[in-house]
Amino acid sequence: MAAIKKNRYAAIIEKIFFSKYAKGSEEITFEREDLKRAAKALHIMLPKNLGDVIYSIRYRTELPSRILKTQPKGKEWIIEGRGRALYCFRLVTENRIFPNDQLAAIKVPDATPEIVFSYALSDEQALLAKVRYNRLLDIFLGMATYSLQSHLRTTVRDLGQVEIDEIYVGIDKRGAQYVLPVQAKGGADQLSVVQAKQDIACCQEKFPNLECRAISAQFIATDLIALFELALDEGMVKIVEEKHYRLVPGDQITTEDLQKYARR
């Protein structure tokens, strides 16, 4: 069923793109009604939630291969929101966030309740639960953090509807307060720089008095989590810091491990 949905969504997006694309194009605007027109032309039944088509392509899957073939070297197409029910294919400099497989992992005693992990409905939900119960943001950022809301769905000026996987607030030892949007990716899903940009834009608009520090989390393995702090630098999403945390039973953290961490 998931593969059918993916192929259906890809066909709709491909139809919209090539109905408006011309060689040399760097921006292609379209509207939500174009989804209905493309589906009708292709004899495809649309989901009730039209936004799921855009969300899936923007954050969960690659663009169709025919679209990818139009990308010049070093460039890639992204889909941006341009306001309520408006979107844009935009050609940007290639920008990828991948875990560094050469980075040493830090062992953390696994405090995830077994019942929570047993009943988590998706990799993303399991990842968010592990980050929350093991207080990985506190460890990563060196401050006290508190989950404010999961799956915050709202609208942002000039972007339209956005969804943040989970949003935290935090306070450091100086009393400075922060808003911390968290993007979570499990399985084969790739961290999205588009999502990171919209998370930052949303927090800057909704929490103007708090400093925004954008966080991305990704499963490397079921017990190994990569955390990134991301920031915008001249329009590009850049990695400020990356750490890998391995969740283990407490008795698997040795004296040698503790001495090694103290020296770092």
Summary of the structure (lengths in Angstrom):
residues: 264
radius of gyration: 20.1
end to end distance: 47.8
largest distance: 65.6
contacts: 759
relative contact order: 0.13
helix: 35%
strand: 35%
